[in-house]
Amino acid sequence: MAVAFVNKGDCTACEACIDSCPVEAISMVDDAAFVNADECTGCEACVSECPVECIEMKD
């Protein structure tokens, strides 16, 4: 199953992805979003919410 992955170098720490995650799998770590792969359900809600498009789905 694919899970969300954040390109930390492009993340602006806006937290839009955190607010969009229905399972609360995203948190801020070192001023960038971090996805807990064990909690991510692969719904892709965060991907469409990211204003800088730094989140993608990976297997």
C-alpha positions as CSV (number, residue, x, y, z in Angstrom):
1,M,0.0,0.0,0.0
2,A,1.2,3.5,-0.9
3,V,1.8,6.0,1.9
4,A,2.4,9.7,1.9
5,F,6.0,10.9,1.9
6,V,7.1,14.6,2.5
7,N,10.0,16.1,0.7
8,K,11.3,18.0,3.7
9,G,13.4,20.4,1.6
10,D,10.3,21.8,0.0
11,C,8.0,21.8,3.0
12,T,7.1,25.3,4.3
13,A,5.6,24.0,7.6
14,C,2.2,25.5,6.9
15,E,0.5,22.5,8.6
16,A,-2.2,22.2,6.0
17,C,-1.5,18.5,5.7
18,I,-1.8,18.0,9.4
19,D,-5.3,19.5,9.4
20,S,-6.3,17.4,6.4
21,C,-5.2,14.0,7.8
22,P,-8.2,12.0,9.0
23,V,-6.1,9.6,11.0
24,E,-3.7,12.2,12.5
25,A,-0.6,10.4,10.9
26,I,1.2,13.7,10.2
27,S,3.2,15.8,12.7
28,M,5.8,18.5,12.6
29,V,9.4,17.3,13.1
30,D,12.4,19.7,12.7
31,D,10.2,22.4,11.1
32,A,8.8,20.1,8.4
33,A,5.8,17.7,8.1
34,F,6.5,14.1,8.9
35,V,4.2,11.2,8.0
36,N,4.1,8.2,10.3
37,A,4.0,5.4,7.7
38,D,2.5,2.9,10.2
39,E,-0.5,5.2,10.7
40,C,-1.0,6.5,7.2
41,T,-3.9,4.9,5.4
42,G,-3.0,6.2,1.9
43,C,-6.1,8.3,1.5
44,E,-4.1,11.1,-0.3
45,A,-6.0,13.9,1.5
46,C,-2.7,15.6,2.4
47,V,-1.4,15.4,-1.2
48,S,-4.2,17.6,-2.5
49,E,-4.0,20.0,0.4
50,C,-0.3,20.8,0.2
51,P,0.1,24.3,-1.3
52,V,3.7,23.6,-2.4
53,E,3.1,20.1,-3.6
54,C,5.8,18.5,-1.5
55,I,3.8,15.4,-0.6
56,E,3.7,12.4,-2.8
57,M,2.6,8.8,-2.5
58,K,5.2,6.1,-2.3
59,D,5.1,2.3,-1.9
